[in-house]
């Protein structure tokens, strides 16, 4: 009965995403998390000289809270404490996106904005 109550507690308060390994009293129940992921939607600048590009960043998986750092050679590094970020007024160039979750897992992507013309 204690095992059933423990499993019910884990399910209700820690979430329903867990992996069960045979419970023999000596092995703890192991929780599984989804891998840290970054979804990027891009609106490229209209021309090589315009600053009308947009990046939509959406972090999922891992363990919240998330930290997103945006690095480019065109502007100072920016840090966001969010799972969704919209970056506006971007020009042509490379942008390095670094995401870190609460468990210190890190994901990095380099996004290249090119002119639409």
VEXLO-162488 format. One record per residue (C-alpha): residue in one letter; x, y, z; chain. Coordinates in Angstrom, 1 decimal, decimal comma, padded with zeros to 4 digits. Layout:
BEGIN
<A <X Y Z> A>
...
This chain:
BEGIN
<X <000,0 000,0 000,0> A>
<X <002,9 002,4 000,8> A>
<X <004,3 001,8 -002,7> A>
<X <001,0 002,7 -004,3> A>
<X <000,7 005,9 -002,2> A>
<X <004,3 006,8 -003,2> A>
<X <003,6 006,3 -006,8> A>
<X <000,4 008,3 -006,7> A>
<X <002,2 011,1 -004,9> A>
<X <004,9 011,2 -007,6> A>
<X <002,4 011,1 -010,4> A>
<X <000,2 013,9 -009,0> A>
<X <002,9 016,3 -007,7> A>
<X <005,9 015,6 -010,0> A>
<X <004,0 015,1 -013,3> A>
<X <002,9 012,1 -015,3> A>
<X <006,1 011,8 -017,3> A>
<X <008,2 009,2 -015,5> A>
<X <009,9 005,9 -016,2> A>
<X <009,2 003,1 -013,9> A>
<X <012,0 000,6 -013,2> A>
<X <011,1 -002,4 -011,1> A>
<X <010,5 -001,2 -007,6> A>
<X <012,2 -003,4 -005,1> A>
<X <012,5 -001,0 -002,2> A>
<X <016,1 -000,3 -002,9> A>
<X <015,9 001,4 -006,3> A>
<X <014,3 004,8 -006,5> A>
<X <011,7 005,7 -009,1> A>
<X <013,6 007,5 -012,0> A>
<X <012,0 010,6 -013,5> A>
<X <012,6 011,2 -017,2> A>
<X <012,7 014,6 -018,8> A>
<X <012,5 015,5 -022,4> A>
<X <015,7 016,8 -024,1> A>
<X <016,3 020,5 -024,2> A>
<X <015,0 021,9 -027,5> A>
<X <014,9 025,2 -029,3> A>
<X <012,4 026,0 -032,0> A>
<X <013,3 029,0 -034,2> A>
<X <011,1 030,8 -036,6> A>
<X <012,9 033,3 -038,9> A>
<X <011,7 036,4 -040,7> A>
<X <014,7 037,5 -042,8> A>
<X <015,5 041,2 -043,4> A>
<X <014,1 042,8 -046,6> A>
<X <017,5 043,9 -047,8> A>
<X <021,2 043,8 -046,8> A>
<X <020,9 047,2 -045,2> A>
<X <017,6 046,9 -043,4> A>
<X <017,1 046,0 -039,7> A>
<X <013,7 044,4 -040,0> A>
<X <014,5 040,8 -039,4> A>
<X <012,8 038,9 -036,6> A>
<X <013,6 035,7 -034,7> A>
<X <011,0 033,9 -032,7> A>
<X <012,5 031,6 -030,1> A>
<X <010,6 028,9 -028,2> A>
<X <012,4 026,6 -025,7> A>
<X <010,9 023,3 -024,6> A>
<X <012,0 020,1 -022,8> A>
<X <014,7 020,1 -020,2> A>
<X <013,8 021,7 -016,8> A>
<X <012,4 025,2 -016,5> A>
<X <013,3 028,0 -015,8> A>
<X <015,4 028,7 -018,9> A>
<X <018,0 031,3 -019,7> A>
<X <018,4 032,4 -023,3> A>
<X <021,5 034,3 -024,4> A>
<X <021,7 036,0 -027,8> A>
<X <025,1 036,9 -029,1> A>
<X <025,9 038,8 -032,3> A>
<X <028,8 040,9 -033,6> A>
<X <026,2 043,7 -034,2> A>
<X <024,9 044,4 -030,7> A>
<X <025,7 043,7 -027,1> A>
<X <024,9 040,2 -025,7> A>
<X <021,3 040,0 -024,4> A>
<X <020,0 037,6 -021,8> A>
<X <016,4 036,6 -021,3> A>
<X <014,8 034,5 -018,5> A>
<X <011,9 033,1 -020,5> A>
<X <010,8 030,2 -022,6> A>
<X <009,6 032,4 -025,5> A>
<X <011,5 035,3 -026,9> A>
<X <010,8 037,5 -029,9> A>
<X <013,8 039,4 -031,2> A>
<X <013,0 042,3 -033,5> A>
<X <014,9 044,9 -035,6> A>
<X <017,6 042,4 -036,6> A>
<X <020,0 043,0 -039,5> A>
<X <021,8 040,5 -041,8> A>
<X <024,4 038,4 -040,0> A>
<X <024,9 035,5 -037,6> A>
<X <023,3 035,2 -034,3> A>
<X <024,4 032,6 -031,7> A>
<X <021,5 031,5 -029,4> A>
<X <022,5 029,7 -026,2> A>
<X <019,9 028,1 -024,0> A>
<X <020,5 026,8 -020,5> A>
<X <017,9 025,0 -018,3> A>
<X <017,7 024,7 -014,5> A>
<X <019,8 021,5 -014,6> A>
<X <022,6 023,4 -016,4> A>
<X <022,0 021,6 -019,7> A>
<X <023,1 023,8 -022,6> A>
<X <021,9 024,0 -026,2> A>
<X <023,5 026,2 -028,8> A>
<X <022,3 027,2 -032,3> A>
<X <023,8 029,6 -034,9> A>
<X <021,2 031,4 -037,0> A>
<X <022,1 033,2 -040,1> A>
<X <019,9 036,0 -041,3> A>
<X <020,2 036,8 -045,0> A>
<X <018,5 039,5 -047,1> A>
<X <015,3 038,4 -048,8> A>
<X <016,3 040,0 -052,1> A>
